[in-house]
């Protein structure tokens, strides 16, 4: 039996138990005096409301809106490493990689700062 089926079965058992308890409370109230039934019903309702704990799931922290999976700051780091290797093999390409890394890192830092404000 899967977890969902087991959870559904547990829910049905709980619903049947609640229905049985509600019938028992109703029978107990109906066994009382006719004049006091409405008061007993109010007492039962108030007790159930006071005792039942309704716990809401924690709200997810609203972060900045997801703008996709592109991370320019993360792209800038490998560009620095490639530029460091290529500067010795072919200096113009190494310098170009350093320049691209600087642009990507500036872009990443800029978007982070703009997203916070």
C-alpha positions as CSV (number, residue, x, y, z in Angstrom):
1,X,0.0,0.0,0.0
2,X,1.4,3.4,-0.9
3,X,1.7,6.3,1.4
4,X,-1.1,8.2,-0.3
5,X,-3.5,5.2,0.0
6,X,-2.5,4.7,3.7
7,X,-3.1,8.4,4.4
8,X,-6.5,8.2,2.7
9,X,-7.4,5.2,4.7
10,X,-6.3,6.9,7.9
11,X,-8.4,9.9,6.9
12,X,-11.5,7.7,6.4
13,X,-10.9,6.0,9.8
14,X,-10.7,9.4,11.5
15,X,-13.8,10.7,9.7
16,X,-15.8,7.6,10.9
17,X,-14.6,8.1,14.4
18,X,-15.5,11.8,14.4
19,X,-19.0,10.9,13.1
20,X,-19.4,8.2,15.8
21,X,-18.4,10.7,18.5
22,X,-20.7,13.3,17.1
23,X,-23.6,10.8,17.2
24,X,-22.7,9.9,20.8
25,X,-22.7,13.6,21.8
26,X,-26.0,14.1,20.0
27,X,-27.5,11.1,21.8
28,X,-26.2,12.4,25.1
29,X,-27.7,15.9,24.5
30,X,-31.0,14.3,23.4
31,X,-31.1,12.3,26.6
32,X,-31.2,15.5,28.6
33,X,-34.1,17.8,29.4
34,X,-35.8,19.4,26.4
35,X,-35.4,22.9,27.8
36,X,-31.6,22.5,28.3
37,X,-30.7,20.9,24.9
38,X,-29.9,24.1,23.1
39,X,-27.6,25.1,26.0
40,X,-25.9,21.7,25.9
41,X,-25.4,22.0,22.2
42,X,-23.8,25.4,22.6
43,X,-21.5,24.0,25.3
44,X,-20.5,21.1,23.1
45,X,-19.8,23.3,20.1
46,X,-17.7,25.8,22.2
47,X,-15.7,23.0,23.8
48,X,-14.9,21.5,20.4
49,X,-13.9,24.8,19.0
50,X,-11.7,25.5,22.0
51,X,-10.0,22.1,22.0
52,X,-9.4,21.6,18.2
53,X,-6.0,22.9,17.2
54,X,-5.8,24.1,13.7
55,X,-2.2,24.5,12.7
56,X,-1.5,26.2,9.4
57,X,1.5,25.0,7.4
58,X,4.3,27.5,7.6
59,X,4.3,30.1,4.8
60,X,7.2,29.9,2.4
61,X,9.5,32.8,2.7
62,X,8.8,35.0,-0.3
63,X,12.2,35.6,-2.0
64,X,13.0,37.5,-5.1
65,X,11.0,36.4,-8.1
66,X,12.6,33.5,-10.0
67,X,14.0,35.0,-13.2
68,X,15.3,31.7,-14.6
69,X,18.3,29.6,-14.1
70,X,20.9,31.9,-15.6
71,X,23.4,33.1,-13.1
72,X,25.9,35.6,-14.6
73,X,28.1,35.6,-11.4
74,X,28.4,31.9,-11.7
75,X,29.5,32.2,-15.3
76,X,32.1,34.8,-14.5
77,X,34.1,32.4,-12.2
78,X,35.0,29.8,-14.9
79,X,35.7,32.7,-17.3
80,X,38.4,34.0,-14.8
81,X,39.9,30.5,-14.6
82,X,40.0,30.0,-18.4
83,X,41.4,33.5,-18.8
84,X,44.2,32.7,-16.3
85,X,45.2,29.6,-18.3
86,X,44.8,31.3,-21.7
87,X,46.7,34.4,-20.8
88,X,49.9,32.3,-20.9
89,X,49.0,30.4,-24.1
90,X,47.4,33.1,-26.2
91,X,47.3,36.5,-24.4
92,X,44.6,38.3,-26.5
93,X,42.1,35.5,-25.8
94,X,43.1,35.4,-22.2
95,X,42.5,39.1,-21.8
96,X,39.2,38.7,-23.6
97,X,38.2,36.0,-21.1
98,X,39.2,38.3,-18.2
99,X,37.1,41.1,-19.7
100,X,34.1,38.8,-20.2
101,X,34.5,37.6,-16.6
102,X,34.5,41.2,-15.4
103,X,31.3,41.9,-17.3
104,X,29.5,38.8,-16.0
105,X,30.6,39.4,-12.4
106,X,29.4,43.0,-12.6
107,X,26.2,41.9,-14.2
108,X,25.6,39.3,-11.4
109,X,26.4,41.7,-8.6
110,X,24.2,44.4,-10.2
111,X,21.2,42.1,-10.6
112,X,21.6,41.0,-7.0
113,X,21.7,44.5,-5.7
114,X,18.8,45.6,-7.8
115,X,16.7,42.6,-6.7
116,X,17.2,43.5,-3.0
117,X,16.0,47.1,-3.4
